[in-house]
Amino acid sequence: MTTTTTAPTTTTVLDASGVTMRFGGLTAVRSVDLTVNTGEIVGLIGPNGAGKTTFFNCLTGLYVPTEGKVAYKGTVLPPKPHLVTQAGIARTFQNIRLFANMTVLENVLVGRHTRTKEGLWSALLRLPGFRKAEEASRERAMELLEFTGLAAKADHLARNLPYGEQRKLEIARALASEPGLLLLDEPTAGMNPQETRAAEELIFAIRDQGIAVLVIEHDIRFIMNLCDRVAVLVQGEKIVEGPAEVVQADERVIAAYLGEPFEGAPGAAEAAEVEAAEGDAHSTTEGDDK
């Protein structure tokens, strides 16, 4: 008698189709298609001003795309960050956003709020249902701190953590919302080589827990070691996508990072204006979040 094993089914977690983002007459992202499947780590790279963070903001509801759509597990996402989080997408930011004067544990508990069902009166009156949910949230938060190596610092203020551990804490807080897809915006920015290796191991461990990952990063070696697939944005357009070894050998990618034009490249005339508009819009959004 012979037995057959069935390969695990791969499903599409994220499906971004024709995503375009304009600021006035400037186009920061132009008709970008990208999918992320279960069990994958996908990288998004490109020179400064390529539109990577703008694309991330379109995926997470911070921006409403001018054209195109973003779907999570087959359902088109509403353009509201908290609803995107509820759907199952979590993210970190290029500039760390922690509650500096709250403890490490409290920061992770904040990330749990989208997964708790108890209402205002239950909280105010400290009803049994609220106490049970609070206990479960603390237990899960401590599990995540153990997973990220921060359990021993649960009672420390977030602002007192070393930089690399602050990055880990932001990831732990994102994981607290129980996402199916985690978006990481430059997770190793400012890290030393040892911290970068630790971040790589953590991202692999996240993937091994069944969470798909999409990551923006400037460290090309890090991305190429980490990712199953890599997509390259240049001036808002996706110029190539594929396995790391194929992408890093592509002449268009090499030319883009050297600042050299290549045949069929997007026009460079508006590049600086697009980068400035992207930065202004991002600053405005950060101000709205505060």
FIPANU-101729 format. One line per field, with one value per residue (C-alpha): x, y, z; residue number from 1. Coordinates in pm, whole numbers, plus 32768, in hexadecimal, padded with zeros to 4 digits. Layout:
FIPANU-101729
c1: c(X:...)
c2: c(Y:...)
c3: c(Z:...)
rokol: c(NUM:...)
//
This chain:
FIPANU-101729
c1: c(8000:808A:8043:804B:808A:7FD6:809B:800D:7F1D:7FA3:7EA3:7EBF:7EBF:7EF9:7E8F:7EE1:7E6C:7EB6:7F02:7F41:7F73:7F7D:7FBF:7F27:7FC4:80E4:80DC:8196:811F:80B8:7FE2:809A:802B:80A9:803A:80B0:8058:804A:81A0:8256:8341:8335:8422:83DF:8517:8572:863C:85CF:848E:8427:82CF:8300:826D:8154:80FD:8101:8019:7F28:7F2A:7EDC:7DCC:7E9A:7E6E:7D47:7DDF:7D87:7D54:7D61:7CF9:7D8E:7CF8:7D49:7CEA:7BFF:7B4D:7B8D:7C0B:7B5F:7C3A:7C4C:7D84:7CC6:7BE4:7D12:7DA9:7C65:7C64:7DB8:7ED0:7FC6:80F1:821D:82A1:83EB:83F1:83AD:825A:824F:81A4:82EA:8269:81A9:8245:82AD:8186:8090:8104:80B5:7F64:7F08:7F37:7E3A:7D17:7C9D:7C71:7BAF:7A32:79DA:7932:794E:7860:7904:7A51:79CB:7911:7A28:792E:79A2:79AE:7A9B:7B7C:7B91:7BE4:7CE6:7D8F:7D92:7E26:7F3E:7F8A:7F9D:806E:816A:817A:81D2:82DA:836F:8367:841E:8515:848A:83D5:84DD:849D:8321:8318:841D:83B2:83BE:849A:85AA:85D7:8704:86AF:86AF:85C3:84D8:84BF:846F:8367:82BD:82B1:8225:8115:80BD:80A9:7FBB:7EA4:7EC6:7F0B:7F18:7FFE:810D:8198:82F0:836D:84EA:84FF:867E:86AB:87B4:880F:896C:89C7:8974:881C:87DF:8826:8736:862B:865B:862F:84F7:8459:849E:83FB:82CB:82AB:82CA:819A:80CC:80D3:8125:821E:8253:8389:841F:8593:86C1:87B8:87C8:8893:8794:8672:8719:8766:860B:850C:846B:8415:8484:83D2:8489:83E7:848D:83DE:8295:829A:82E4:83FE:8445:83D3:8458:8541:865C:876E:86B6:8665:87C1:8857:875C:8807:86E2:8700:8877:8848:8737:8812:8939:885B:8888:876C:8704:862B:84BC:84FF:83F1:8432:8516:8499:839A:845F:84CC:836E:82CE:83BF:8370:81F7:820F:82CF:81D9:80AE:8158:81A0:8036:7FBD:80AB:8020:7EBB:7F17:7F8E)
c2: c(8000:8151:8297:83EE:8534:866B:87AE:88C3:89A2:8AFD:8C11:8D7F:8E55:8FA9:9008:916C:91B2:92E8:93BD:9526:964D:97B5:98EE:9A01:99DB:9905:978A:96E4:9580:9514:93DF:92F0:9185:90AE:8F70:8ECC:8D61:8C94:8C24:8D33:8E4E:8F4D:9075:91CB:9292:93C6:9509:962E:96CA:958A:958F:9467:9507:95A6:944B:93C3:94DD:947C:9313:9374:9477:95AD:9619:95D4:956A:964D:9512:939D:92C1:9208:90BE:8FE6:8E77:8ED0:8FF4:9159:9221:935B:9495:94B0:9440:93AE:92E3:9265:91F5:914A:9095:8FFD:90E3:917E:925F:9308:945C:94E0:95CF:9507:9558:94E2:9571:95E1:9617:94CE:9385:927D:91A4:92C6:930F:91AB:91B6:92E6:920A:9112:9206:91A0:903A:907D:907D:911C:9270:93B3:9359:9209:92BC:93CF:92E0:91DD:90CC:8F5E:8F54:907C:8FED:8EA1:8F52:902C:8EFB:8E4C:8F83:8F98:8E27:8E4F:8F8C:8ED9:8DBB:8EB8:8F5A:8E01:8DC0:8F06:8EE1:9002:8F4D:8FAE:911D:9116:921C:9304:9449:942D:9562:94BA:9395:938B:93E1:927A:920E:932F:92A3:914C:91E6:928C:913A:9095:919F:9164:8FED:902A:9072:8F08:8F62:8E79:8F6F:9045:9176:91E5:933D:9337:9255:9261:93D8:9455:92F9:926E:911F:9052:90F6:90C2:8F4D:8F39:8FEC:8EF4:8DCD:8E6C:8EA1:8D37:8CCA:8DA4:8D01:8BAB:8BFF:8C1D:8D97:8E1D:8F3F:9065:9132:9279:9293:9356:9248:9181:9061:903C:9033:8F3C:8E4C:8E6F:8E6E:8D67:8E71:8FD9:90F0:922C:9384:949C:95EF:954E:9433:92C4:9274:910B:8FFC:8EA2:8DCB:8E86:8DF4:8E62:8FC0:9016:8FB6:9083:919D:9289:925D:9295:93CD:9456:9438:94D6:95F5:95A3:95B2:9474:9431:9455:94F2:95D2:9740:97E7:994C:993C:9853:995E:99F9:98A6:985E:99B0:9980:9823:98AC:99C9:98DF:97EB:9906:9977:9817:97F8:993F:98BE:9784:9845)
c3: c(8000:7F9D:804C:7FB3:8060:7FF6:7FE4:80BA:7FFD:7FB0:7FC7:7F6D:80A7:8004:7EA3:7E3C:7CDA:7C0A:7D3D:7CD8:7DC2:7D4B:7E14:7D41:7BEB:7C6B:7C5D:7D7E:7D34:7BD9:7B96:7C81:7C9D:7DBB:7E66:7FA8:7FEE:8128:81A0:80DE:8132:8019:7FFF:7F6A:7F0F:7E47:7E58:7F31:7EAC:7DFC:7EA2:7F8E:80C7:7FFF:7F7B:80E1:814B:8034:80B0:8218:81E5:8238:80CF:7FE9:7E9C:7D77:7CA9:7CE4:7E07:7F2D:7FA1:80CF:80AB:7F8F:8039:7FC8:80F2:8171:816F:82EB:83AB:84D3:83EC:832B:8477:84D9:838A:83D6:835D:8453:8410:84A6:843C:83BA:84E3:861F:86B6:881C:894F:89EB:8B4E:8B5D:8BBD:8AC3:8B2E:8B13:89B1:8948:89FB:8928:87F7:8881:887E:8722:879C:88DE:88DA:8A27:8A15:8ADA:8BF5:8C2A:8C51:8D33:8E17:8E13:8DBE:8DBF:8C44:8C3C:8D49:8C8F:8B48:8BF5:8C8A:8B37:8A93:8B94:8B65:89EB:8A0A:8AE5:89E9:88DB:89B7:89F3:887C:8830:8951:8A1E:8B38:8C3A:8BEC:8BFD:8D12:8C76:8BD3:8A5A:8A3C:8B0D:8A1E:8935:87CD:874E:8864:8817:86B6:8749:882A:8703:8656:8792:87A5:8636:8673:8797:869D:8622:84B4:838C:82DC:8379:82C0:8336:82CA:82E2:8415:8426:83F5:84E8:8562:858E:84E6:861C:863E:84CA:84E8:860F:8542:8425:8513:85A7:844F:83F0:8538:84EB:8394:8436:850C:83CD:83A8:824D:8248:815B:81A8:8129:8165:80E7:8151:800D:80A2:81B9:80C1:7FD8:80F9:818D:8075:7F99:7E97:7E65:7DAA:7D3F:7D2A:7C66:7C5E:7CBD:7BBE:7BF8:7B06:7B67:7C58:7C9C:7D70:7E19:7D3C:7C01:7C7C:7CF9:7BA7:7ADD:7A1F:7A5C:7BD3:7BCB:7AF5:7BDA:7D0F:7C58:7BEA:7A7A:7979:78CA:779D:77EE:7943:79D6:798D:7A8A:7A60:7B7D:7C63:7D5A:7D62:7D9E:7EBC:7F59:7F31:7FC5:80EF:8125:8118:8207:82FD:82EC:8333:845C:84E3:84BF:8583:86B4)
rokol: c(1:2:3:4:5:6:7:8:9:10:11:12:13:14:15:16:17:18:19:20:21:22:23:24:25:26:27:28:29:30:31:32:33:34:35:36:37:38:39:40:41:42:43:44:45:46:47:48:49:50:51:52:53:54:55:56:57:58:59:60:61:62:63:64:65:66:67:68:69:70:71:72:73:74:75:76:77:78:79:80:81:82:83:84:85:86:87:88:89:90:91:92:93:94:95:96:97:98:99:100:101:102:103:104:105:106:107:108:109:110:111:112:113:114:115:116:117:118:119:120:121:122:123:124:125:126:127:128:129:130:131:132:133:134:135:136:137:138:139:140:141:142:143:144:145:146:147:148:149:150:151:152:153:154:155:156:157:158:159:160:161:162:163:164:165:166:167:168:169:170:171:172:173:174:175:176:177:178:179:180:181:182:183:184:185:186:187:188:189:190:191:192:193:194:195:196:197:198:199:200:201:202:203:204:205:206:207:208:209:210:211:212:213:214:215:216:217:218:219:220:221:222:223:224:225:226:227:228:229:230:231:232:233:234:235:236:237:238:239:240:241:242:243:244:245:246:247:248:249:250:251:252:253:254:255:256:257:258:259:260:261:262:263:264:265:266:267:268:269:270:271:272:273:274:275:276:277:278:279:280:281:282:283:284:285:286:287:288:289:290)
//
